Amino acid sequence: MTTHSHVGKRTLADWRHRGGGDYEHLLEFRDVSLAFKGVKALTDVSFHVDDGELFAVIGPNGAGKTSTFNCLNGVYKPQEGEILWKGESLLGKRPDVIAGHGIARTFQNIELFAHMTVLENLLTGRHVRTNVGPLAGALWFGSAKKEELENRALVEDIIDLLEIKAWRKYPVALLPYGIQKRVELGRALAMEPELLLLDEPVAGMNLEETEDMARFILDIREELGIAIILVEHDMGLVMDIADRIMVLDFGVEIAVGAPAAIQSDPQVIKAYLGEDF
Amino acid sequence: MRGRPLLYVDYNKEQSLFPTIAQKVLLAIGALIAISVPFGLVPGFKFLASPGWLQLLVIALIFMIGAAGLNIVTGMAGQISLGHAFFMGIGAYTTAALSGSSTEALWGMELPMWFGVIVGGLVAAGLGILIAPTAVRVRGLYLAIVTLGLVFIGQHLFRNWNQVAGIAELGRNWGPFQLSLWDIDGPTLDLATDGEWFGFFLPGQGKAYLFMLVVAALFLLLAKNLARTRIGRSFAAIRDRDIAAEVMGVNEAKAKTQAFAISSFYAGVAGGLYATFLGFLPPEQWSLFLSVQFIAIVLIGGAGTVIGVVLGTLFVQLLPRLVENFTGFLSDQIADGTWLAPIADIVIKTGSGDFGVLSLDAQGAGLSIFQANTVLYGLLIAVFLIFEPLGLYGIWLKVRNYWKGWPFTY
């Protein structure tokens, strides 16, 4: 990975999470239930994710995969159950507070800041890890300039890692879909997360783009040690890279386990293919 | 790197405000011309040295501060605010109460102008913070309606609070447009009366122009710095995708509150300076029309960009002057009976029985020049929103990109 010796001392490699700490699991869902009036989106969902683990959530459309993410991010508030981050409850916290704990996310339908350039999008990801206020920023005073340069150097490392150098200064709205997905991943990485939520990172991509993205996901896990929860419909990708998989169907958890066990689970086959097969 | 102006080997250099030599040279030339205006030194700009034109330019510079404020909340943070006139009024009357002269019927503490203006900005910012929670609850058109309500509440308040705003139909006077440390009778930098500066005879407006040039440049620089640092980016994030911004760690309520507070501070300062410079204003001044003027500036200039504020303000402030000159030109054509006279006759109403779209005496049928300007603002806002959402700045980008690749199209 490129280092920029002339600016700051920190590089992407310094972020590497080694995990460990005074907690049982990095993230734990305990019997989480979410309902919109009569519609039950999640029913008693329980799972856990450990440091540096690549955990996949699969299931048919409407199974509650994105709802799981939204509960975790604080966008939805589950009616029952408990969500524990390093043993501490996340329930009732605002999305921006949860982001501050080190939980970053990409979205199923790209949610980039359309009027900003690639660089500005990634720099916005640094918001939660920096603290220059409006006055210091406007006066370009004190740590404001230093922080900007540090942010820039770190963001450049991410640009290197994700190979989006050529698009650095482009407004994101002009970029092709596959690149936008990468920029979104970069924006999440800029938050220096300990847990990364990827909502269908390869949806709508061709084989080549899918393989590129798979390589980036593995790079992020290996080099940065970030735990990942992956929601994806591309079974080939999920079976290839996930450590463990949870299967949801109509908001109910029907199986959790290693890829090989999931593939041969009769309930999973039933949920995906129907009764008669 | 000589000969490679776009090659950067240092983020510090690349992230500076004016990274290329060409930009620095242009900025220096622009600044020199701007400074020399009241002295009438640069050929081609000599006509600007008259008191009338300088008065117009001072008001334009004050409007630039106000517009930079609206640009922060509407252009950068995407919260449509029609309440800008209200915040300007608050700033103006706080300034009046602090730096105006007191009579039996009017409050005034005769403190220096700078103190009144800054406190005016702070009071407006405080009210902005009170309004901000509404912006967290409602958005888009609904927020526009809520802030529109502010203007009318303000009008009612200013019309009836006679100790501060004067008699409703008449208004009140502000303190002198001058800089003094604290004692108003002590050493002062007079910015209102004619006098000699740097060996040149300057009209009062010329001194005010130089002072406002510095102040406006400072406020624009602050706005630009804000835009390119952490808080400015959080505003833009809220504007573009509010849910994603929250998940990225931006506190929506805090960002909107900051945007309203900073914007209102700018408005308050602009209001205080505007009223003090003009010296006497009725409560009607802080009406919806003023808010619409600022919306027009931001949209025509290019929402979200600081250079757009400069372009938009100059355009919108010089427009009435152009309309005036144009109507003057047309009535001359009628008087002289030239070949343009038949067309001009349709446009200009000359006598009481004559048909004309524009009426110079503001009596009877036909639009007055003021009304014509209002119609033009509305028309221009609509035209720019439909054809060039990036405003004058967008037009400049297109021109620049065209010549960058010339003679090729890309």
Interface residues (C-beta under 8 A of the other chain):
Chain A: H4 H6 V7 N73 V75 R94 P95 D96 A99 G100 A104 R105 F107 E111 L112 F113 A114 H115 M116 E120 L123 T124 G125 R126 H127 V128 T130 N131 V132 G133 P134 G137 A138 L139 W140 A144 E147 E148 L149 R152 A153 E156 R187 M191
Chain B: D10 Y11 N12 Q15 L222 A223 N225 L226 R228 T229 R230 I231 G232 R233 S234 A236 A237 R239 D240 R241 I243 A244 A245 E246 V247 M248 G249 V250 N251 E252 Q258 I262 G304
